[in-house]
Amino acid sequence: MKKLTQKMEFKPFCVLVAIILICGVISGGDFFKITIVEGHFYGRLIDILRNGSRYAILAAGMTMALGTGGTDISVGSVMAIAGAIACSIVDGRILGGLNGNVFVAVLIALLAGALCGAWNGFMIAKLKVQPMVATMILLTAGRGIAQLIADGKIVTITSEAYYNISGGYILGLPVPMFIAVGVVILFLLLTRSTAFGIQVEAIGVNPGSSRLAGIKVERNLWIIYILCGITAALAGLIESAGIKGADCNNCGLMIEMDGILAVAIGGTSLAGGRFSIISSVIGALIVQTISTTIYAFGVAPELTRVAKAVIVIVVCLIQSQAFLTQVKKIRIGKAGKKEAPAV
């Protein structure tokens, strides 16, 4: 039991279960209701799994970046680029000779995401630009690139094959959920079955010492940010497929903050050196559960950002050693006063 409670995933999982149970009690049990229509499952829990898949996919890539002490705030713009490319190919606006081939469109969009990640990796690994600044460049320019690809318009498509990326079902469950599970399994294999995971943690603790120990820091940083770009592109495909079009102005807007929040809630140190893919996925589900709950109970959507801001503050305080030390001193001080004999 002690080993279980000490696992990084334990606390986020307990928080997720607690939030779901509270929602169930408040809703009178409606929160747990699942209906089957034409062999497909529907309900708020299913909505959380479907809509939380994007966050889970983003969180998997973001965990790697934060694990090295970096970050990637360009993922929203990369989502917009990937959606614009895929929808434009399916619509025949670009590469019309492909006849709207969905498979090729998805492949090229993922390649574009990898190139965006490679650009970030080049800026960070080779030019030694701070990750926040380096990815801010693509954050700003990326959405403009997406708008140029889409000719400044919302590209709408009618392809059912493309729509199934988001709206399809397998065994009655949403396709995005299976995509997210596949991504998470691949990341787990990469970080737990190879030395890559240990190298990421080492880079996060001390990149200089890692380099002296023989770890190829620059190469690993390239790989990490390329993975971030691919996961962002995949999330962009799911989002654009869900609305049957590419809305470059709104696709992935501010989602980078949700991705970072999901990873932070999962317990990954924002300073680097400690991470868990599973914890980040649980964090993503917590973020989505909060959003779904607020919308389901008719609370003003603006409060979603307030709730997330409060969570960010709490997470930052929990991870602040100075704050925890101060709290410990206060508790010891109070305990000392109670035990002091009366004069």
N, C-alpha and C positions, 0 to 999 in steps of 0.2 A: 504493500500500500504506500509506503514511504517513497519507493522508487517512482510510483505512478504520480504522486503529488509533486515530485521534484522535476518532472518532465516539463519542458517549455510549453507544450501544448495544453497542459492541464488547466491552467488558469483561464486562458481564452475560451476553452471549451465550456468551462463552468459558467462563464459570463454569457456565452451564447445560449446555453440551456436556460439560464435564469431569465434572460430577456424573452425568450420564446414562451416560457411558462407564465411570465407576468402578462404578456400579450394575450395568452390563452385565457387567463382568469378575467382580464378586463373585458375581453370580447364575449365572455360567456361560453367559450368553447368553439365559437365560429372560426377562430383563427386556425384550428386544427382540422376543419372540415375539408375533405377532399372528395370531389365528384369525378365520375368517369363519363365522358361524353364521346361517343364514337371510338371507344378504345383509348382515349387520351385522358390523362389525369389533369385535373384543374383544382386550384385552391391557392390560398396565400402561401403555404409552404412551398408549393410548386413554383409560384411566382418568384419566391426568394431564390430558389435554385436556378431558375432560368435567368433572372436579371443579375443575380450574383455571380454568374459564370464569367461575365466580362471582368468584374473586379478580381475574381480568383485568378484568371489568366494574367491580368496586369500585375497582380501581387506577386505571382511566381517570378516574373522577370524583375520587378522592382526590389524584391528581397535580395537578389544577387547584388544589385547596385548599392543598396543600403548596407549590405553585409561587408562591403569594402570601405565603408565610410563615405561613399558618394551618394548620388541621387540622380534621377532622370525625370525632369519636369516637362519633357517634350513629348511624352507619350500621347497626350490628347491630340496634338498636331499630327503625329505619326498616324494615329487612328483616322484622322480626316484625310490624309494623303492616301492611305491604303483604300479607304472607302471610295474616294474619288476615282482612283485608278481602276479598281475592280468594276465599279458601276459604269464607268465610261467605256470600258472594254465590252462588258455585257450589252450595253446599249448600242455599241457600234460607233461611238463618237471617235474613239481612237482604235487603231489596229482593226479596222473594219474587216480585214481579210480573215479574221479569226471566227467570223460569224457568231459573235457573242458567246464563245466557248467559256463556260463558267470555270472549269478546271484551270485553264490557262490564265484566266483573269485572277483567280485566287492565288495562283503560283506567282504571278508577276507582282501582285500586291504584297505578298509576303517577302518577295525579293526586295521590293522598295523599302519595306520596313527594316530589312537587314542592312540595306545601304544607309538608311538614316541612322541606325545604331552604329554602323561602322564609322560614320562621320563623327558622331559623339565620341566613340572610342578613340579616334584619331586625335581629336581636340584634347581629350583628357590624358591618354596614354603617351602620345608623342609630343604634343605642344605644352603639356603640363598645365592646361587651363583648369581652373576649379570646376568640378562637376556641375555645380549650380549655374555658373556663368556659361559654361560650354553648352549645356542642354537648353539654357534660356534662349540661345541663338536660334536653335531649331524650333523652340516653342513659339517664337515670334515669326520666323520666316516660314515655318512649315505650313501654317494655315493659309498663308498667302500662296504658297506653292500649290496647295490643294485647290484653291479657288482658280488658279490659272489652269490647272488640269481640267477642272469642270467648267471652264469658261465663265466663271462667276455666277453660275446658275445651280439650282438644285436638280441633280440628275436623277430622274425617276426611271425605274425599270419594271418590267412585268414578268421577268423570268422566275418561274416557280422553283427551278433548281437552285437559283441563288437565294431565294427567299427561305428555302428549307434549311439554310445554314443557321438561321435564327428561329424560324417558325415551324420547322419540321419536328417530327417525333420518332423516337426509336423505342420500341417496347412500351409505348404510352408515355414516355418521359421526353422532355425537351432535348433537342439535339445539342444546344449550347452546353448543357450539363455534361454530356459525354465528351465534348471537345475539351472542356475544362479538366475533366478527370484524366484524359489522355495527356494533356500538357503537364499536369501535376506529376503523373507517373514518370514522364520523361525527365522532369527536373529532379525528382527524387533519385532516379537511377544515376543521373549525372553527378549529384552532390553526395550520394551515399555509397555508390558502388565504384566510384573512382576517387582519385586524390584531389579532384577539383574543389570539392566542398571544403576540405581542410585548407587548401591554398587560398580560397576566398576569405575564410576566417583569419588566416595569417596576414593577408594583405590588409584586412580591416584593423587588425591589432597594431601592426607596424610594417608599412610597405618597405621601409629601408632595410629592416632586419630580414624581411622575407626575401628581398633581392639578394642579400648576402648569403642566405641559406640555400640559394639556387633556384628559387621560385621565379618564373618568368612573369613578373608583375605586369609589364606592358601587354604582353600577349593575352594574359588572363583578363585584363581590363577591356581589351578589344572584344573578346568573346562575350563577356558579361553584357556590354552595351549593345552588341549585335543581338543577343538573346532578348534584351529589353525591347529592341526595335521590332523583332519578330512577334513577340507577345502582344505588343501594342497594335501591330498591323492586324493580327488575328482578332483582337477585340474590336477593331474598326470594321472588319468584315461582318462580324456578328451584329454590330449596331446598325450598319448600313443595310444589311439584309433584313433586319427587323422592321425598318421603315420603308423598305423597297426603294431605296434611293440614297444618294449622297448629299447630305446637308453640311457643306464645309464650314459654315459659320457655327454650327452647334454640335457637330459630331465630336464627342470626347471633350467638350468644353469643361474645364476645371476638374476633369476626372483624375488628373495626376495627383491632386490633393487627396482624393478618395483612395487612390492606390497607396500613397504614402501612409495615410491614416490606417488602412487595413494592415499594412506591414507592422506599423508601430503598435497597434492594438495586439497583434500577435506576439509581441515581446521582442522583436528584432531590435537590437540596439541601434539607435540612430547615429551613434558614433562609430559603428562598424565592429566587426570581430565576433558577432554572435547572431545567428539567424536560424530560422526554421521555416521550411516551405509549408508544412502542414499548419503551423501556427498562423502564418500569413493568410492561408486559405480560410481558416476559421475567422480571422479578423475581417476578411472580405465578406463573409456571410453575416457577421455582426453589423457591418456597415449597411449592407443591403436590408437586413432585418429592421434596422432603425428606420430606414427610408420607407420601406413597405408599411411598417406600422403607422408611421405618421400620416401617410397618404390614406391608408385603410380606415383610420379613425377620424378622418375629416379635419385633421389639424392643418393649419396654414403651412404650405410647403416651405415658406421662408424659415420656419422653425427648424427645418432639417439642418440647415447650415449652422444654426445656433447650437443644436444638439451635438453636431460633429465638432464644433469649435470647443465646446466644453470637454468633450472626450479627448481632444488633442491636448488641452491644458492639463487634464488629469494624467494622461500618458507621459507627458513631458516632466511633470512633477515626480511621478513614480520613478522615472529613469534618471532624475537628478540626484546625484549622490549628496550634494550639498544640502538639498531639501530634506532627504531622508535622514541625514546626520542631525540636522536641526530638530526634526520631529523626535528623533531618538533622545536627544538631549532634554527636550521638553518633557517627554514621558519619564525619563529618569529623575528629572527635577521634581515632578509631581509625586512620583513614588517615594522620593527621599523625604518630602514634606510630610507625607502620610505616616511614614515610619518614625519620624523624629519624635522623641518623648516630650510630653508636655512639661513645661517649667512650672 
